[in-house]
Amino acid sequence: MGEYSKRIGEVGENVVVDFLKLIGWENPLRNDDIDSIDKDFRKRTNGIDGYYHYLNPMVSGTIENILYSSKYSTESI
């Protein structure tokens, strides 16, 4: 069951990356860990599905940092 869930999760992540490409966000950082601020609480790192950054064309000199998480299921609603 774990391998199946992993494959389904990867499909969902690819759906998100394909969508991001449609809006011009190419090559996001995927499946990385970021250090936890409070290393004594629960975990030392936190997993992220994706990260993207870009220069904001609306606000001069501003870099936008986007962290995202994707969820995907084979079940229909």
N, C-alpha and C positions, 0 to 999 in steps of 0.2 A: 504493500500500500504506500510506503514511503517514497519509493521510486516513482510511482504513478503520480503522486502529489507533486513531486519535484518537477516532473515533465510538464504537468498542467501549469504549474507556476511559471516555468520558463516560457510556455506559450503565451501566458498573460503578459509577461515582461516584453516579449517580442511585439505584441499588439500595441503596447504603450510606445515602444521605440518607433514602430511604423507610423503611429499617429504623430509623434514629435517630429519625425522627418517631414510630414505633410505641412507642418507649420514652420519649418525651417530650422529646427533644432537638431543639428547633426552630431553624432558621436557623443552621447552622454556617458559619463562614467557610470558603470553598472556593477552591481553586486560587490560593494566595497564595505569595509568596516570603518567607523569613525570612533575615536577614543571617547570614552565616557568621561564626563566632568567629575562625577563622584565615583571613583574607582572602588570604594568600599561598599557601595550599594549595588547589589545584584550582579552586574556584569562590568567587565572592563572595557568592552567595546559594544557598539550598537550597529547592527547590519542595516544597510540602506539598499533599496532596489535601484535607485538611480540618483544622479546629481548632474545638474547642468548649470552653467553660469554664462552670462552675456552682458555686454554693455547696453544699458538702457538708452534707446534713442530718444526717449521723451524727457529724460532728466540727465543733463550733461554731467559726465564724470561719475555716473552711478553704475556699479556692477550689481546685477541681480543674481542671487544664489538660490537655486531651486533644488530642494530635496523631495523626492517622490517615492511613494510606495504603491505597488500595484497588487491587486487581488483579482483572481480569475477562477471561475468555476465552470465545470462542464454541465452543471444542472441548470435547467431553465426555470424561470420564475413563473 
